[in-house]
Amino acid sequence: MVDVLIIGGGNAALCAALMAREAGASVLLLESAPREWRGGNSQHTRNLRCMHDAPQDVLVDAYPEEEFWQDLLRVTGGVTDEHLARLTIRASSNCRPWMQKHGVRFQPPLSGALHVARTNAFFMGGGKALVNAYFRSAEALGVDIRYETPVDSLELDGGCFVAARSGKQRFEARACVLAAGGFESNREWLREAWGQNERGEWPADNFLIRGTRFNMGVLIKHMISAGADMIGDPSQSHCVAIDARAPLYDGGICTRIDCVSLGVVVNRDGNRFYDEGEDFWPKRYAIWGRLIAQQPDQIGYSIIDSKAIGGFMPPVFPGEKANSLPELARKLQLPEARFMETLMRYNEGCRVGTFDHTTLDDCHTDGLAPPKTHWARRIDTPPFYGYALRPGITFTYLGLKTNDRAQVYFGGQPSANLFVAGEMMAGNVLGKGYTAGVGMSIGTAFGRIAGTHAARAALTTMEAHSATV
């Protein structure tokens, strides 16, 4: 029998495995994906949001706890557990030396639309390099890793873990950490969660999955049926506006369209529907997937002119390009008259100020609904560009209720030997909304906590058993 069983193969799972092994426990990690697709959604990440009270190597100035908390409070609209959120924030301030010990390297943040040199530490080589470093370190420490081993059920006894089952295989352990991701790859469950809208559409049918195809939510469904305490709205997720031409799975970061705040966004009917300049892009980019999911046909179009070029991270696919706005409307197959009326009203509403995309500037609109509160400039300088947008689901927020020891709850009582980390519990901190890099902050914090407490539970059980023999 192994001391600690880890179910999952992403950042949270790997952090748990490494911490449990460092604590002296024997560890078995079960990853549902093949080796070449290991790492879950973590392979598509690129940074970690970090609290810091003074400049640190790749982080400038300071990003204190209270500011981080206020940023999180704003994007979640208060749908968050403050105790667990602040635990995550504080943990983000001291995890990087440990990460570096296990082979993770950091680089200065990229310039462009993401002004996050103060708040986020970027991984050298991105998330793929991070998970590869963790896997190498885990192997070197003696963690047993099994690929293509999706767990479909657990054996539980009064809220305590006994064993996990993968098909006909059975894995016993003294303690277990669940870190197998959300249900974003499960189309049927997304349809059920989002339902049918007033237009008779099933919005989820037009969703693209930014990350792994292996997060089917099997263990979440199993835990619901097993009576575990749940938290979160199944329709809430990290949902981003991505290029409509992106692949169904594993498009990753490069499919995101980052020019939204530099222009306007219209729907299929040629109408604007939200304030593109509400706040800085890293704080607001994750609302746009959900906004577009609520539009007809679940599609939107980001429109910019040549003044915006160079001010954002260029997407992997070039946009439609035209020398006039009517030509752009025709290329995007938008109703030309309505599109031109929308752009004309927007241009007329723009008030000249000092444009500065690094601050909440004074370029805004007057007499326009919805307004554009910052970075409002006339779209009048050819060539013009348009990018079709679809909702891109990164991960879902429905998950297991937990505490500051990462314990799973049954009937209001914490399990003695079953723990949870990553997407399977992120809804405790992220009831809705998102801000760049916080998913990795949650996964790293709770992965480390879960691994530590799982090892402690396993070794305590083993010691107690030895004492009675």
GUTIMI-884274 format. One line per 2 residues: their letters; for each residue x, z, y of C-alpha. Coordinates in Angstrom, 3 decimals. Example, Ala and Ser with C-alpha at 12.3 -4.5 7.8 and 13.67 -1.06 7.14 Angstrom:
as	12.300 7.800 -4.500 ~ 13.670 7.140 -1.060
// end
This chain:
mv	0.000 0.000 0.000 ~ 1.270 -0.902 3.464
dv	1.186 1.632 6.310 ~ -0.265 -0.603 9.035
li	-2.168 -3.840 8.643 ~ -2.346 -6.108 11.714
ig	-5.100 -8.737 11.736 ~ -4.216 -11.508 14.197
gg	-1.152 -13.365 15.372 ~ -1.278 -13.503 19.173
na	0.343 -11.405 21.867 ~ -1.714 -8.245 21.239
al	-1.245 -8.417 17.470 ~ 2.488 -8.965 17.787
ca	2.900 -6.121 20.281 ~ 1.025 -3.851 17.854
al	3.165 -4.979 14.906 ~ 6.412 -4.416 16.786
ma	5.404 -0.978 18.068 ~ 4.189 0.149 14.638
re	7.410 -1.026 13.016 ~ 9.537 0.655 15.668
ag	7.641 3.869 14.926 ~ 8.786 3.686 11.308
as	5.684 2.254 9.642 ~ 5.682 -0.588 7.149
vl	3.690 -3.474 8.634 ~ 1.832 -6.490 7.268
ll	0.520 -9.084 9.740 ~ -2.183 -11.574 8.723
es	-2.453 -14.741 10.852 ~ -5.370 -17.121 10.216
ap	-3.551 -20.181 11.554 ~ -0.804 -22.182 9.864
re	2.703 -21.334 11.006 ~ 2.901 -24.328 13.372
wr	-0.262 -23.186 15.202 ~ 0.517 -19.474 15.191
gg	0.088 -17.336 18.273 ~ -3.589 -17.730 19.099
ns	-4.379 -18.281 22.765 ~ -1.152 -16.531 23.747
qh	0.793 -19.722 23.045 ~ -1.016 -21.307 26.026
tr	-0.299 -18.515 28.527 ~ 2.500 -18.428 31.038
nl	2.496 -15.140 32.948 ~ 1.706 -11.446 33.044
rc	0.120 -9.664 36.028 ~ 2.385 -6.721 36.876
mh	1.998 -3.655 39.026 ~ 5.200 -2.759 40.894
da	5.921 -0.511 43.881 ~ 9.050 -2.356 45.024
pq	10.744 -5.731 44.411 ~ 11.872 -6.309 40.820
dv	14.004 -9.190 39.477 ~ 11.385 -12.001 39.408
lv	8.740 -10.152 41.445 ~ 8.861 -9.974 45.236
da	7.630 -7.272 47.635 ~ 5.238 -4.755 46.013
yp	1.950 -4.908 44.125 ~ 0.796 -1.280 43.912
ee	-1.754 0.148 41.531 ~ -4.555 0.379 44.069
ef	-4.259 -3.258 45.130 ~ -4.237 -4.425 41.488
wq	-7.301 -2.253 40.859 ~ -9.126 -3.620 43.907
dl	-8.362 -7.191 42.798 ~ -9.761 -6.433 39.352
lr	-12.768 -4.627 40.812 ~ -13.547 -7.606 43.029
vt	-13.469 -10.264 40.311 ~ -15.404 -8.151 37.791
gg	-17.996 -7.058 40.330 ~ -17.487 -3.504 39.068
vt	-18.263 -4.392 35.448 ~ -15.170 -2.618 34.127
de	-14.098 0.749 32.714 ~ -11.920 2.176 35.482
hl	-9.999 4.546 33.188 ~ -9.012 1.759 30.781
ar	-8.401 -0.678 33.634 ~ -6.016 1.697 35.394
lt	-4.303 2.416 32.071 ~ -3.714 -1.343 31.729
ir	-2.458 -1.594 35.306 ~ 0.030 1.261 34.906
as	1.231 -0.079 31.562 ~ 1.952 -3.447 33.191
sn	4.572 -1.775 35.379 ~ 6.878 -0.699 32.559
cr	6.398 -3.163 29.685 ~ 8.867 -5.871 30.730
pw	12.081 -4.133 29.596 ~ 10.490 -3.682 26.160
mq	9.405 -7.339 26.153 ~ 12.921 -8.426 27.071
kh	14.318 -6.302 24.248 ~ 12.225 -8.411 21.887
gv	13.490 -11.704 23.268 ~ 11.029 -12.549 26.056
rf	12.691 -14.070 29.102 ~ 11.229 -14.323 32.606
qp	11.663 -16.909 35.349 ~ 10.775 -17.104 39.026
pl	7.170 -18.314 39.439 ~ 6.480 -21.956 40.078
sg	5.697 -23.083 43.598 ~ 2.501 -24.927 44.435
al	-1.056 -23.711 44.287 ~ -0.387 -20.442 42.478
hv	1.049 -18.078 45.058 ~ 1.766 -15.300 42.599
ar	5.440 -14.464 43.111 ~ 4.316 -10.985 44.149
tn	1.821 -10.298 41.388 ~ 2.814 -12.206 38.237
af	5.938 -12.475 36.080 ~ 6.313 -15.882 34.401
fm	7.667 -16.342 30.870 ~ 10.611 -18.691 30.462
gg	9.252 -21.422 28.214 ~ 5.670 -20.199 28.579
gk	3.515 -18.445 26.005 ~ 4.841 -20.457 23.080
al	8.333 -19.115 23.739 ~ 6.909 -15.596 24.062
vn	5.097 -15.617 20.710 ~ 8.079 -17.265 19.000
ay	10.350 -14.518 20.367 ~ 7.980 -11.842 19.109
fr	7.678 -13.456 15.671 ~ 11.482 -13.666 15.403
sa	11.817 -10.026 16.374 ~ 9.075 -8.966 13.952
ea	10.732 -10.830 11.091 ~ 14.103 -9.269 11.940
lg	12.528 -5.803 11.877 ~ 10.967 -6.414 8.468
vd	7.353 -7.087 9.365 ~ 5.707 -9.005 6.505
ir	3.884 -12.055 7.943 ~ 1.275 -14.100 6.056
ye	-0.046 -17.359 7.545 ~ -3.304 -19.159 6.745
tp	-4.882 -15.837 5.835 ~ -8.143 -15.455 7.769
vd	-9.762 -12.074 7.215 ~ -13.519 -12.314 6.699
sl	-14.493 -8.682 6.090 ~ -13.309 -5.089 6.011
el	-13.962 -2.287 3.572 ~ -14.915 0.794 5.571
dg	-15.699 4.355 4.567 ~ -17.532 6.364 7.192
gc	-15.838 4.518 10.048 ~ -12.406 4.645 8.435
fv	-10.514 1.560 7.339 ~ -9.862 1.101 3.614
aa	-8.984 -2.559 3.077 ~ -9.354 -6.071 4.438
rs	-10.518 -9.106 2.512 ~ -9.452 -12.720 2.885
gk	-11.390 -14.695 0.316 ~ -10.419 -13.188 -3.016
qr	-7.366 -11.395 -1.595 ~ -7.579 -7.697 -0.772
fe	-5.162 -5.856 1.522 ~ -5.110 -2.055 1.550
ar	-3.469 -0.098 4.370 ~ -3.408 3.425 5.753
ac	-4.318 2.113 9.212 ~ -5.374 -1.204 10.698
vl	-5.278 -2.967 14.069 ~ -7.879 -5.658 14.801
aa	-6.459 -8.296 17.140 ~ -8.030 -11.512 15.848
gg	-9.350 -12.947 19.122 ~ -12.818 -13.737 20.432
fe	-15.424 -16.273 19.295 ~ -14.722 -19.068 21.765
sn	-14.039 -21.635 19.019 ~ -17.409 -20.999 17.378
re	-19.695 -23.658 18.906 ~ -22.843 -22.324 17.277
wl	-22.249 -18.829 18.596 ~ -21.537 -20.217 22.099
re	-24.846 -22.116 21.920 ~ -26.624 -18.925 20.891
aw	-24.955 -16.922 23.679 ~ -25.681 -19.435 26.450
gq	-29.045 -20.605 25.172 ~ -31.026 -23.476 26.638
ne	-31.356 -23.905 30.408 ~ -34.389 -24.855 32.481
rg	-33.439 -28.530 32.223 ~ -33.651 -28.383 28.441
ew	-29.862 -28.651 28.088 ~ -27.653 -26.583 25.795
pa	-24.744 -25.932 28.195 ~ -22.324 -24.904 25.438
dn	-22.484 -28.410 23.957 ~ -20.375 -29.622 26.904
fl	-17.797 -26.828 26.805 ~ -14.171 -27.571 25.976
ir	-11.960 -24.914 24.368 ~ -8.700 -24.428 26.265
gt	-7.094 -22.474 23.439 ~ -6.899 -22.161 19.689
rf	-9.480 -23.599 17.303 ~ -9.039 -20.608 14.972
nm	-10.891 -17.948 17.022 ~ -14.255 -18.153 15.287
gv	-15.295 -14.536 15.851 ~ -15.720 -13.819 12.135
li	-14.443 -10.258 12.428 ~ -16.502 -9.570 15.549
kh	-19.663 -10.593 13.682 ~ -18.586 -8.486 10.715
mi	-17.980 -5.445 12.920 ~ -21.406 -5.844 14.528
sa	-23.005 -5.842 11.081 ~ -20.843 -2.843 10.097
ga	-22.308 -0.812 12.961 ~ -19.320 -0.733 15.300
dm	-20.065 0.071 18.945 ~ -19.906 -3.115 21.008
ig	-19.355 -3.867 24.663 ~ -19.745 -6.959 26.823
dp	-22.101 -9.858 27.440 ~ -21.652 -12.662 24.866
sq	-22.120 -15.292 27.593 ~ -19.260 -13.906 29.696
sh	-15.804 -15.344 29.210 ~ -12.637 -16.562 30.863
cv	-14.148 -19.928 31.769 ~ -12.153 -22.351 33.903
ai	-12.804 -25.751 35.454 ~ -10.638 -28.187 33.509
da	-10.200 -31.932 33.370 ~ -13.233 -33.503 31.683
ra	-10.838 -35.686 29.668 ~ -9.135 -32.680 28.059
pl	-9.142 -32.410 24.244 ~ -11.754 -30.258 22.548
yd	-9.141 -27.645 21.550 ~ -5.682 -26.527 22.658
gg	-5.616 -28.307 26.021 ~ -3.967 -25.222 27.471
ic	-2.813 -24.668 31.030 ~ -2.008 -28.291 31.826
tr	-5.676 -29.354 31.750 ~ -6.664 -27.069 34.620
id	-7.450 -28.705 37.970 ~ -5.922 -26.636 40.776
cv	-6.985 -28.573 43.892 ~ -10.493 -27.078 44.169
sl	-9.693 -24.923 47.214 ~ -8.060 -27.873 49.023
gv	-11.171 -30.055 49.086 ~ -14.806 -29.922 48.034
vv	-16.562 -29.837 44.667 ~ -19.789 -31.755 44.080
nr	-22.074 -31.966 41.085 ~ -23.448 -35.006 39.285
dg	-26.004 -35.495 42.100 ~ -23.329 -35.515 44.812
nr	-24.162 -32.022 46.138 ~ -21.813 -29.131 46.894
fy	-22.857 -25.869 45.243 ~ -20.315 -23.124 46.039
de	-17.745 -21.986 48.610 ~ -14.460 -23.639 47.575
ge	-12.471 -21.438 50.002 ~ -13.877 -18.038 49.089
df	-10.551 -16.452 48.131 ~ -7.077 -17.262 46.855
wp	-7.065 -19.618 43.872 ~ -5.395 -17.196 41.395
kr	-8.207 -14.704 42.036 ~ -11.101 -17.180 41.950
ya	-10.083 -20.072 39.692 ~ -11.788 -18.533 36.670
iw	-15.254 -18.544 38.277 ~ -15.380 -22.333 38.426
gr	-15.935 -22.974 34.741 ~ -19.067 -20.844 34.790
li	-20.253 -22.434 38.043 ~ -19.911 -25.913 36.552
aq	-21.619 -24.764 33.350 ~ -24.678 -24.067 35.508
qp	-24.737 -27.587 37.004 ~ -26.626 -30.592 35.558
dq	-24.794 -32.047 32.550 ~ -22.191 -29.257 32.993
ig	-19.968 -31.494 35.090 ~ -18.457 -31.319 38.581
ys	-16.054 -33.364 40.673 ~ -13.164 -32.056 42.775
ii	-12.685 -34.315 45.825 ~ -9.542 -34.327 47.991
ds	-7.729 -36.658 50.344 ~ -4.038 -37.447 50.666
ka	-3.384 -34.399 52.899 ~ -3.828 -32.176 49.826
ig	-1.232 -33.950 47.683 ~ 1.799 -31.736 47.123
gf	-0.157 -28.563 47.774 ~ -1.188 -27.887 44.170
mp	0.158 -28.144 40.653 ~ -0.394 -31.800 39.650
pv	-2.679 -32.091 36.619 ~ -1.585 -33.832 33.444
fp	-4.049 -36.700 33.956 ~ -4.154 -38.641 37.247
ge	-7.436 -38.529 39.136 ~ -9.524 -41.462 40.242
ka	-7.954 -42.948 43.373 ~ -9.703 -44.966 46.090
ns	-9.032 -46.213 49.598 ~ -12.471 -45.192 50.836
lp	-15.011 -42.491 50.023 ~ -17.743 -44.972 49.016
el	-15.298 -46.592 46.605 ~ -14.444 -43.158 45.168
ar	-18.139 -42.394 44.658 ~ -18.573 -45.648 42.748
kl	-15.501 -44.990 40.584 ~ -16.809 -41.524 39.727
ql	-20.302 -42.971 39.124 ~ -21.837 -40.621 41.679
pe	-24.884 -41.517 43.829 ~ -23.109 -43.112 46.762
ar	-25.632 -42.366 49.532 ~ -25.969 -38.690 48.640
fm	-22.215 -38.308 48.131 ~ -21.511 -39.809 51.554
et	-24.115 -37.582 53.223 ~ -22.493 -34.499 51.603
lm	-19.015 -35.514 52.755 ~ -20.222 -36.436 56.234
ry	-21.963 -33.059 56.691 ~ -18.898 -31.260 55.381
ne	-16.544 -33.126 57.714 ~ -18.817 -32.464 60.692
gc	-18.935 -28.767 59.814 ~ -15.145 -28.293 59.629
rv	-13.684 -26.204 62.469 ~ -10.079 -26.900 63.334
gt	-7.738 -23.952 62.867 ~ -4.226 -23.301 61.624
fd	-4.215 -24.487 58.033 ~ -2.146 -22.288 55.713
ht	-2.935 -22.245 52.019 ~ -0.758 -19.147 51.491
tl	-3.067 -16.985 53.649 ~ -6.797 -16.540 54.237
dd	-6.582 -18.897 57.190 ~ -9.057 -19.639 60.005
ch	-10.042 -23.148 58.847 ~ -13.747 -22.807 58.034
td	-17.094 -24.559 58.326 ~ -20.011 -23.808 60.637
gl	-23.662 -24.497 59.921 ~ -23.042 -25.541 56.337
ap	-24.630 -24.181 53.171 ~ -22.774 -23.302 51.118
pk	-19.991 -22.624 53.631 ~ -16.306 -23.146 53.082
th	-14.751 -19.981 54.475 ~ -11.041 -20.873 54.358
wa	-8.846 -23.978 54.091 ~ -11.605 -26.259 55.365
rr	-10.122 -29.557 56.528 ~ -11.872 -32.857 57.022
id	-11.584 -35.194 54.051 ~ -10.693 -38.297 56.040
tp	-7.196 -39.474 55.164 ~ -6.921 -42.141 52.447
pf	-6.188 -42.520 49.684 ~ -8.892 -40.251 48.284
yg	-8.848 -38.625 44.833 ~ -11.526 -37.307 42.477
ya	-11.230 -35.268 39.276 ~ -14.118 -34.820 36.850
lr	-14.430 -31.203 35.687 ~ -15.878 -29.523 32.599
pg	-16.125 -25.815 31.678 ~ -13.042 -24.783 29.696
it	-13.498 -21.599 27.645 ~ -10.323 -19.554 27.206
ft	-11.669 -16.421 25.555 ~ -14.932 -14.510 25.247
yl	-15.595 -10.941 26.454 ~ -17.948 -9.586 23.796
gl	-15.916 -7.085 21.807 ~ -15.434 -3.606 20.394
kt	-15.822 -0.491 22.488 ~ -12.587 1.465 22.618
nd	-10.744 4.296 24.377 ~ -7.261 4.997 25.711
ra	-5.962 5.279 22.128 ~ -7.381 1.836 21.233
qv	-9.669 3.373 18.586 ~ -12.738 1.506 17.308
yf	-16.013 3.406 17.735 ~ -18.884 3.846 15.291
gg	-21.992 5.648 16.524 ~ -20.126 7.096 19.469
qp	-17.293 8.452 17.316 ~ -13.739 7.053 17.285
sa	-12.292 5.894 13.978 ~ -9.322 7.846 12.676
nl	-7.414 4.791 11.462 ~ -8.990 1.594 12.849
fv	-7.766 0.278 16.180 ~ -8.351 -2.785 18.359
ag	-6.393 -4.826 20.910 ~ -6.488 -8.087 22.848
em	-9.524 -10.335 23.159 ~ -11.484 -8.215 20.679
ma	-11.631 -5.388 23.276 ~ -10.887 -7.113 26.601
gn	-14.543 -6.741 27.615 ~ -13.898 -3.027 28.214
vl	-11.784 -4.067 31.206 ~ -13.223 -7.531 31.913
gk	-16.996 -7.327 31.980 ~ -16.974 -10.614 33.875
gy	-14.620 -12.636 36.039 ~ -10.865 -12.980 35.760
ta	-7.684 -12.875 37.790 ~ -4.517 -14.716 36.773
gv	-2.384 -13.038 34.101 ~ -4.603 -10.003 33.463
gm	-5.474 -11.081 29.903 ~ -1.822 -10.749 28.950
si	-1.674 -7.394 30.743 ~ -4.595 -6.126 28.631
gt	-3.216 -7.560 25.383 ~ 0.255 -6.157 25.969
af	-0.965 -2.700 27.004 ~ -3.493 -2.240 24.209
gr	-1.372 -3.988 21.594 ~ 1.377 -1.453 22.207
ia	-1.074 1.450 22.290 ~ -2.842 0.328 19.109
gt	0.422 -0.182 17.226 ~ 1.718 3.246 18.239
ha	-1.439 5.100 17.244 ~ -1.933 3.104 14.054
ar	1.599 4.029 12.943 ~ 0.950 7.655 13.826
aa	-2.308 7.686 11.865 ~ -0.706 6.015 8.846
lt	2.354 8.247 8.751 ~ 0.256 11.392 9.272
tm	-1.959 10.348 6.354 ~ 1.087 9.691 4.187
ea	2.644 13.038 5.080 ~ -0.607 14.848 4.339
hs	-0.871 13.076 0.989 ~ 2.724 13.947 0.116
at	2.109 17.604 0.968 ~ -0.774 17.810 -1.478
v	0.994 16.102 -4.364
// end
